[in-house]
Amino acid sequence: MDKRRRNERSPSPTYKLDGNDDYEPYIPISQRRREKLAKYSSLGANAQRQKAKRLQEERDERQDTLKEEEHLREKTRKERTLLIEAQEVQRRKATEGLSRWDLLWRLSNSPL
């Protein structure tokens, strides 16, 4: 009897997956396309948000400018009012030295 010779197999190779850091799992093309589409559509949304933000900032800046102008007008009006009041006080002080009748005569002839 012939003994059949048995082929010896080499032991199964051992793979070390833990030590291989550059391994990237396969991602199907359809999933990659969806991810790419989501990325590009979010970029468009970001651009729209940035444009809306820029427009809002411009509106806020215009409103701030208008508020500043209004504040300056109000300040000028108050200064004018204070100037008029100061002039009236000076006039009164100037007329205090006059007699009562002179004062009445001046008030009746003044353009107030």
C-alpha positions in Angstrom: 0.0 0.0 0.0 1.1 3.3 -1.0 0.9 5.8 1.6 -0.4 8.9 0.3 1.7 11.8 1.0 0.0 14.5 2.8 0.7 18.1 1.8 1.4 20.1 4.8 -0.2 23.5 4.8 1.4 26.5 6.1 -0.3 28.0 9.1 -2.9 30.7 8.4 -1.4 34.1 8.4 -2.3 36.4 11.2 -3.4 39.9 10.3 -2.9 42.7 12.7 -5.7 45.2 12.1 -5.0 47.2 15.3 -1.5 48.3 14.3 -2.5 49.5 10.8 -3.7 53.1 11.3 -4.0 54.1 7.6 -6.7 51.6 6.9 -9.8 53.2 5.5 -13.0 51.1 5.2 -14.6 50.9 1.8 -17.4 53.4 1.3 -19.9 52.7 -1.5 -19.9 55.2 -4.3 -23.6 56.1 -3.8 -22.9 57.0 -0.2 -19.8 59.1 -1.2 -21.9 60.9 -3.8 -24.6 61.6 -1.1 -22.0 62.9 1.3 -20.5 65.1 -1.4 -23.9 66.5 -2.4 -24.6 67.2 1.3 -21.3 69.0 1.6 -21.8 71.2 -1.4 -25.4 72.0 -0.5 -24.3 73.0 3.0 -21.7 75.3 1.4 -24.5 77.1 -0.5 -26.5 77.4 2.6 -23.5 78.9 4.4 -23.1 81.4 1.6 -26.7 82.4 1.9 -26.4 82.7 5.7 -23.3 84.8 5.3 -25.0 87.1 2.8 -28.0 87.5 5.1 -25.7 88.3 8.0 -23.8 90.8 5.9 -27.0 92.5 4.9 -28.2 92.6 8.5 -24.9 94.2 9.5 -25.3 96.8 6.8 -28.9 97.6 8.0 -27.7 97.8 11.6 -24.9 100.1 10.5 -27.3 102.4 8.6 -29.7 102.4 11.7 -26.8 103.3 13.9 -25.8 106.1 11.6 -29.4 107.5 11.6 -29.5 107.3 15.4 -26.3 109.2 15.6 -27.6 111.9 13.2 -30.8 112.1 15.2 -28.9 112.4 18.4 -26.8 115.2 17.0 -29.9 117.0 15.8 -31.5 116.7 19.2 -28.3 117.9 20.9 -28.2 120.9 18.5 -31.9 121.6 19.2 -31.3 121.5 23.0 -28.3 123.7 22.7 -30.3 126.2 20.7 -33.1 126.1 23.3 -30.5 126.6 26.0 -29.0 129.5 24.1 -32.5 131.1 23.8 -33.1 130.6 27.5 -29.7 132.1 28.3 -30.5 135.1 26.1 -33.8 135.6 27.9 -32.1 135.4 31.3 -29.6 138.0 30.2 -32.4 140.3 29.0 -34.2 139.9 32.3 -31.1 140.7 34.2 -30.5 143.8 32.0 -34.1 145.0 32.6 -34.0 144.4 36.4 -32.2 147.7 36.8 -35.1 149.5 35.0 -38.2 150.7 36.8 -41.3 148.6 36.8 -43.1 150.8 34.3 -40.1 150.7 31.9 -40.2 146.9 32.2 -43.9 146.7 31.3 -43.4 149.1 28.4 -40.5 147.0 27.0 -42.5 143.7 27.4 -45.5 145.1 25.6 -43.3 146.4 22.7 -41.1 143.3 22.5 -41.7 140.9 19.5 -42.1 137.8 21.9 
